[in-house]
Amino acid sequence: MTSRPVRLGVQVQPQHANYPKIRDTVRELEQLGVDILFNWDHFFPLSGEPDGLHFEAWTELASWAELTSRVEFGTLVNCNSYRNPDLQADMARTLDHISGGRFIFGTGSGWFERDYDEYGYEFGTAGQRLDALAAAMPRIEARWAKLNPPPTRKIPVLIGGGGEKKTLRIVAQHADIWHSFTAPDDLQRKLDILAEHGAAVGRDVSQIEISNELRNRDEAYADQLRELGVTLFTLGITGPEYDLEPVKRWLAWRDAQN
């Protein structure tokens, strides 16, 4: 089992709430002691009323950088298709500086077709979007090395997705954190595939933190994931009310692990 501490990330989904409610929720979650705050990178709600209240991810994160002082934060996950890779790198570096080195660059290839159609992006195929992510990551890393001023730290890269041929290879090459929804009975197999990709690219994948989702799960399920090496657990909450009781329960579980 890894020696990393167990961490809890909460995804404050930017839907069905006015921004003052989101602002208050972010502040309260930091006070409660969560480790990471996430939003998501979409333009429309993913549940509930399809045309309900919704906010854009990156501009929201700039607010969070100023609202908070301790917690790390980022997108779970950024959609690579929506912004030029060099622009993504510059935006990430700026958030890193605004927050004093607390930004996590969570990214993925994108999947929500309505975003693409309504905002004028080419949807293409899943394979094409993954190829675009693979091409973007070296550009992002190269831009971080050129920016003046540079990032305050090596910005952690979280890559989301469970695809075995392309996604896990990108994870092996570039990620500090791998996030997926993989169930315990399949996680070890995927970790073995990740290790194979790591060997192919010359990377020790034991350096990569393993992240998984707690949605509608219980402590026994989380215990199984923990035994397999998961140390970052994420929980999504949605507007309009952002119920924090599940967060408090999982914080107690986290504290019992550490």
JOQUI-V667044 format. One record per helix or strand. SS is the DSSP state (~ for helix, > for strand). FROM is the first residue (numbers start at 0). TO is the last residue. Records with the same first field share a line. If there is no record, write none. Layout:
BEGIN
SS=FROM-TO + FROM-TO
END
This chain:
BEGIN
>=6-11 + 14-14 + 35-38 + 53-53 + 71-74 + 77-78 + 102-107 + 155-159 + 176-179 + 208-212 + 229-236
~=18-31 + 56-66 + 79-81 + 84-97 + 112-118 + 125-145 + 166-173 + 183-200 + 204-206 + 218-226 + 244-256
END
